Amino acid sequence: MIMLYHHPFCPHSRFVRLALGEFGIEPELVEERIWERRREFLLLNADATTPVLVEESAPSLPGAGVIAEFLDETRGMGMGDRRLMPEDPLGRAEVRRLMAWFNVKFFNEASNWLVTEKIYKRFMPAHQGGGAPDMEAIRAARSNVRYHLRYIGHLIGARNWLAGDDLSFADLAAAAHLSCIDYLGDVPWAENETAKNWYARVKSRPSFRPLLADRMRGMIPVEAYANLDF
């Protein structure tokens, strides 16, 4: 049995949930509010970040990249032509580059700010930074989303999927971050039809359905969030 400590609107957690879905694995989900810094969770990951994957009789695995590599190394060969990491070294390097682009750069410039300011701070106590959102940070993050959307459009303009001919961890990482922002209505899809069409392809996959069913108490998603023809 696999357990995944996650938050429904943590982009990195969503990435791992998508990956597990593509592997046909349905984990036991444990929602973790990292700002609560539960002792039991800190024993699994001293960094107090999600996601953390725990498989029976094995050490806990923290971090989206670590978990993705573990899944590929332990189950990738059995995926055949649906493997999420290419077999050739250059292809693998490109997937890793784009995973880092979205899980680090996009996160630091856009998704982290929007999720934190518009979702997490609603539930965080004041002494931990909770309260009203910082609108200046939100405006900056929204501006950065446009830049990343153009980059996705640039990649898809020359490729079938972000890293090459086949769906990979790179597509799942980008879509996971965008899905959180899309829930909030902060993705300007009308500005890049190429990126929008790519996202629609990822969004229509069965692995995406659990994400589209997620809801935040007191916050209704935009109308097109769960609409496959948006």
Secondary structure, 3 states (H helix, E strand, C coil): CEEEEECCCCHHHHHHHHHHHHCCCCCEEEECCHHHCCHHHHHHCCCCCCCEEEECCCCCEECHHHHHHHHHHHHHHHHHHHCCCCCCHHHHHHHHHHHHHHHHHHHHHHHHHHHHHHCHHHCCCHHHCCCCCCHHHHHHHHHHHHHHHHHHHHHHCCCCECCECCCCHHHHHHHHHHHHHHHCCCCCHHHCHHHHHHHHHHHCCHHHHHHHHCCECCECCCCCCCCCCC
